[in-house]
């Protein structure tokens, strides 16, 4: 039996992103050439991969409160490297890290 495939789209891009429940959304983006967090940690530790889910369902691993506030989470924001699709998705890339200047430097934001 094949693995269930979900189709994801990002606002501003016409690329079709192929999702599976075992691959986090950031990896799925990279697989089709969307490299929005080139210096990101890919492990939930920097916040540069933040997205907002517009339509669809995701499941997430533990997300650091340092990079995702309660308000953001309630508003549908998730860290793409900690989130996995449970359905077809539409999302918007947000990507602003909430961290100190030296951390912003490290991840290429200043
Ligand atoms: S790439 Fe660092 S939190 Fe996702």
Boltz pocket constraint, residues with backbone or C-beta under 6 A from the ligand:
constraints:
  - pocket:
      binder: B
      contacts: [[A, 26], [A, 37], [A, 40], [A, 41], [A, 42], [A, 43], [A, 44], [A, 45], [A, 46], [A, 47], [A, 48], [A, 49], [A, 50], [A, 79], [A, 80], [A, 81], [A, 82]]
      max_distance: 6.0
